[in-house]
Amino acid sequence: MTRWSASVVALLLVSFAGPANAQVNCEAIPRGPARTDCYLGLSRFYQGQSDLAAAKALQQSDDAWYRAITGMDPPKPKPRRRR
């Protein structure tokens, strides 16, 4: 029964999992350390998005080079299994 309930919980989490849609407005925060922290947090968030986009573009470029050289799609990574 434990395995069944864990799978139901996992299914519910996956079905309701979606990107959080939060609009952050640092202008609404009064001037001071909290407002500065808000802008620093937004900066780190956008830097992370930029890094992710750059990594994705690099991977696509590498895949294109692999296809151009070998004429085949690159091998897909194998899923790791826990022991």
C-alpha positions in Angstrom: 0.0 0.0 0.0 2.9 2.4 0.7 4.2 2.0 -2.9 0.8 2.7 -4.3 0.2 5.8 -2.2 3.7 7.2 -3.0 3.0 6.8 -6.7 -0.3 8.6 -6.3 1.4 11.5 -4.5 4.1 11.6 -7.2 1.4 11.6 -9.9 -0.5 14.5 -8.2 2.7 16.5 -7.8 3.6 16.1 -11.5 0.1 16.9 -12.7 0.0 20.2 -10.7 3.6 21.1 -11.1 3.9 24.2 -13.3 6.2 27.2 -13.5 5.6 29.6 -10.7 4.2 32.8 -12.2 5.2 35.5 -9.8 5.5 39.1 -10.9 8.2 40.8 -8.8 8.0 44.6 -8.6 11.0 46.0 -6.7 9.7 49.5 -7.2 6.9 48.7 -4.8 9.4 48.1 -2.0 10.5 51.1 0.0 14.1 52.3 -0.6 16.6 50.6 1.6 18.3 47.2 2.0 15.1 45.2 1.2 14.8 47.0 -2.2 18.5 46.4 -2.9 18.1 42.8 -2.0 15.1 42.5 -4.4 17.2 43.9 -7.3 20.1 41.6 -6.4 17.8 38.6 -6.4 16.3 39.6 -9.7 19.8 40.0 -11.1 20.9 36.5 -10.0 17.6 35.0 -11.4 18.1 36.6 -14.8 21.8 35.6 -14.8 20.8 32.0 -14.2 18.3 32.2 -17.1 21.0 33.6 -19.3 23.5 30.9 -18.3 20.9 28.2 -19.0 20.1 29.7 -22.4 23.8 29.9 -23.3 24.4 26.3 -22.2 21.4 25.1 -24.3 22.7 27.0 -27.4 26.2 25.6 -26.9 24.7 22.0 -26.7 22.7 22.6 -29.9 25.8 23.9 -31.6 27.8 20.9 -30.5 25.1 18.6 -31.7 25.1 20.3 -35.1 28.8 19.9 -35.4 28.5 16.2 -34.5 25.8 15.8 -37.2 27.9 17.6 -39.8 31.0 15.5 -39.1 29.5 12.1 -38.6 26.2 12.3 -40.5 24.4 10.9 -37.5 22.6 12.2 -34.5 24.6 12.4 -31.3 24.1 9.5 -28.9 21.5 10.2 -26.2 22.7 10.0 -22.6 21.7 6.9 -20.7 19.5 7.5 -17.7 21.3 6.9 -14.4 19.9 4.2 -12.2 20.0 4.2 -8.4 21.1 1.1 -6.6 
